[in-house]
Amino acid sequence: MNKRELESIKRKIDAFDTAEKRFWQSFAHSLSGEMDWELDFCELAIQEYKKFTILSPGNMVPSICVDSVWHLHLLHTRAYQHYCKDGLGIPFLHHQPSPDTVDAKINDQRGYLKTLIAYENYFGKPPVEIWGGDAKSFAKRNGISPA
């Protein structure tokens, strides 16, 4: 997906967010109760989740925080379907957990690095409290080549 396509999706989500403001406010409170997170942190996590969904048709791997937001959003089936269709412009963004194998964990690490690189290219440096750091530090910690 090129930058122009990402910008188009971002504009759709911004328009969608304005129309669905009450849902997102209620959702942030639900997330706060579910995860025992402060409301400000929930609002940041939701914004990061939306950024992830903009990138995710490219086989991206979310952070643990973003994945938690995604799980709760999936439970709001009508709102989630509406978000996918009218916000992202796709029929449905499927969530496929990885099997608990060594190969899957290695692929997830590579996918997470790919996600961080795409994030940095499009949005800039990710917030550490949501993503755990930037692509370079993640690659170094996990012994993965970012090339």
N, C-alpha and C positions, 0 to 999 in steps of 0.2 A: 504494500500500500504506500503510495507516495504522499508527500506532504500536503498536496492540494486535497486529496481524498480525506486525509486526517482532519484538515481544517473544516471541510464540509461536514463531517460527522460531529466535530466539536461545536459548530454553529447549531446543528440540529439539537444536540444535547443541551446547549445553553437555552435555546427556545423552549425545549421540553421542560427544563428545570423551572423556568419562570411559570409555565402553565401548571406544573405539579408541585409548587412550593409547599403547600400544606402536607402533601404526602411525605416529602423529604424531611420536613420538621418532625412529623409523627414518627417516621422511620428512625430518625436520629435518637429519639427518646426510647424507642423499642430496642435499638442497638445498645444504648447505654445500659438499659436494664438487663439485657441478655448477656452482655459481655462484661458488665461492671466497669465500664469505661466512663470517664468524664465526658460531658456533653460536647465540650470543645474538641476533644480528641475524636469523638464520633463524627463530628462534622468534617474534620480533616480526613478521617479514614474514608468517609463517603466521597469526598472530592477526589481522593486518590483512586478509589474504586472506579469512579467514572472515567478517570484518565486511563486506567487499566483497560476498561471496556472499549475505549476508543482504539487502543493498540491490539486488543486481544484477538480479532479475527486472524491475526498472524501467528497463531500458536504460541501464545505467551503464557508464562507461569506467574501467578500472583504471589505477593508477599503473604505471610500468615494473616496479618491484619486485613488486607484486601480480600483474601479468601473468606474470612469471617463475615465481612460485609456482604459478599456475594452469596454466601450460604443463607443469610437471613433474607436477602432480597428475593432469592428463589422461592422462599416460603410464601411470599406475597405474590402469588402466581399471576393474578390479573395485572397488577402494577408492573411486575417483571416483564411479562409479555408485551405490555404497552410500551415500556421503556425500550425493549429490544426493537420493536417495530417502528415506533415513532421517534425515539431518541437516536438509536444506532442505525436505523434503516435496514435492519435484517430481520428475518422471521423469528429467530431465536438464537441466543448465544448459549450453547450447551456447556455444561460443566461436567468434565470427565476426570474424576479422581484417578491418580496413578496407582498401579498395583504396588504392593509393598515388597519390591525386589531391589536388589543392588543396581541392576541395569536401569530400572525406572528412576531410582534416586539420582544416578549419574545424569540421565537425560533431563530430569527436573532441574538439576543444578545448571546444566548448560542452557536449558530453556529460561531459567531465572536470569542468568547472565544476559541472554538475548533480550529479555524484557527490560532489564536495567539499561542496556545500551540503547534500545529503541526509545525508552523513556527519556534518557538524557539527550538524545538527538532531537526529540520533539518538544519536551517540556523543560529541559534543564536538569539540574541536580535534584534528585529525589529527596524528600524529607526522611532523615535517618530514623525517626521514630516510627515510620510506617514501613519503610523499605530496607532498613538496616545498613544503609550506606550506598555508595555509588558502585558502578560496574567494576572499576579498577580495584577497589578494596575488596569487593566480593570475590573477584577472580583470584586475587592474591591469597585471601584466606582459604580458598577452596582448591588452589592449585590448578585452575582452569585457564587456558590461554584465551584471552578475549578476541583473538583474531578470527 
